[in-house]
Amino acid sequence: MTYSRGGPLQRKSATDQNVKQMHALKTYLSDMHVDVFVRRCMIFPSLGTISAPSAVSGVFNAHHLMSAIASTSPLLERRGQGLLSAGDGSNVEKALVAPIFKAAIPTRLDRERMDRLAAKNPAVDDILGKVGEGAVFLRGFAGTGKTVLLLQAAWKLFRTEGKRTLVLTYNHALAADMRRLMSLANIPSSVEAGGIRVGTVMSFLYRWFSRLGLLGDDLLDYEEYPRLCVEALELIEGGAVTRDEIDEIIHAGPDTFDFDHVFVDEGQDWPSGETALLKALYDPTRLCVADGVDQLVRGARADWRKGLARDKRRTLPLGKCLRLKSNLSLFVSAFARQTGSAWDAEPNAEAGGGRVIVCTKPYASMRSLHERLVEDLRSDGNDCVDLLVCVPPDGVITRRDARESLIGAAIDEWKQANWDGVDPQARSDFPRDPGQVRIMQYASCRGLEGWTVVLDGFDRFLKSTFDAKLSAGLSPDEKAGLVDVEKAATAEAWRWELISLTRPIDTLVVQVDDPSDRFGSQVLEAARSFPDFAENLD
């Protein structure tokens, strides 16, 4: 198979791709503890007929499919008939109900997000007019639409020029959410058709480490990741790996490595090893980086501009809050002023409304509130998947090698479907049923949004964040700046407070355990400032 996308003609093996897909599906099912055989078959949707083993045309039926699979698979003989076996009945049943085989159904909010992808946006044209001439930096506070703008630009590059863009984030939950949107919008990611591929930076760079010969046969040790980034960069900068060799790796593995552009979400929070390595592997002028200003949670601010000439940098400031309705923007602004936090986005006057609910009882004990929120969602034309519940670390337990949230267990008892994203296996895919409530740990909520967002144990989470920073102590940069450790811990807690408070579009529910604690009292004080749209259930 050949492809171009406007550049030199290149070749790609459909068979090799099919084999990789087969192994990926086998791994996915194994991670779900489903032990079955997976057999190859290629579908060529643009062909009316095809005569090749293990392949069917675009107009196939069950007979054609099973015949193609049988042509390259060992058959069992029973009573004079050839049989294909994939495993025992229970495993086959588990495989058939795996989430990956369920079609995702969009909600009203999903359709609005898909419409936004294709909508005309002057900021998108600003990006496309600059990317390629220099690296583009989107700079704005939480809620100013950086992630959507990245996807809009990548979508237009595909639609108008057939370009293929890699969108990278370090957040697995955010990657799953973006993949869900790409799936609903039917946006491809293939090397020959172009499109958008969404992934996590660590997974992507580990594939590069493998191709650069940096990984042995031992099990992956993710604590070695920073060292591997530095080692890979030293190989390139020292000349042990040349530009021609990098290009050869890209051409040999186009599905994994061949992209016209690389877009980076939450770029302010990338360690220096990641930023330098990505710029060494791909032309920095093809980068577009979303910079969340003060949303640092992984360490010191990333310096993407290092090594780039001034005429090769383009900054696009984003000042208006596009996610939160105006009332929520006012609430978050008040909270930021009370805590001295950096959040100064302009409220969106065109998106009026929004409400805040504060409660002191655990959400898992408030079934009536949950049912009211679901009813309100559906009356607005949305569904349960548009409800995001954030939980603190102490709200997560481990059972039978799987993690689940205490709220998830309670919602199960309420006969409410849910996607419990506190489990890493769940986060490898995205919720496909619109009737599923999404549950996520606070640490994974950045970049996500919901029409309605519940922050359970909010003061407990902020207190645990404060205590963790006290225990960890000051970073070298903080020590050099003579920062007090308690002030640094407080700033860390308020940073996460703003990340969490800026997730909702319409309704924010904040649950605090101790109204007298300084973290809980801040919530109540902010709510009392807005009695017209802030409701205290206690």
Secondary structure, DSSP 8 states (H G I E B T S, - for coil): -EE-TTSS-EE--HHHHHHHHHHHHHHHHHHTT--------EEETT-S----TTEEESS--HHHHHHHHHTTS--EEETTEEE---S-HHHHHHHHT-GGGS-----HHHHHHHHHHHS--HHHHHHHHHBTTBEEEEEE-TTSSHHHHHHHHHHHHHHHH--EEEEEES-HHHHHHHHHHHHHTT--EETTTEEEEEEEHHHHHHHHHHHTT---SS---GGGHHHHHHHHHHHHHTTSS-HHHHHHHHHHSHHHH--SEEEESSGGG--HHHHHHHHHHS-GGGEEEEE-TT---SSS---TTTT--GGGEEEEEE-B--SS-HHHHHHHHHHHHHHT-----B--TTS---EEEEESS-GGG-HHHHHHHHHHHHHTT--GGGEEEEE-GGGEEEETTEEEEHHHHHHHHTT--EEETTSHHHHTS----TT-EEEEEGGG-TT--EEEEEETTHHHHHHHHHHHHHHH---HHHHHTT--HHHHHHHHHHHHHHHHHTSEEEEEEEE-S-TTSHHHHHHHHHHHT-TTTEEE--
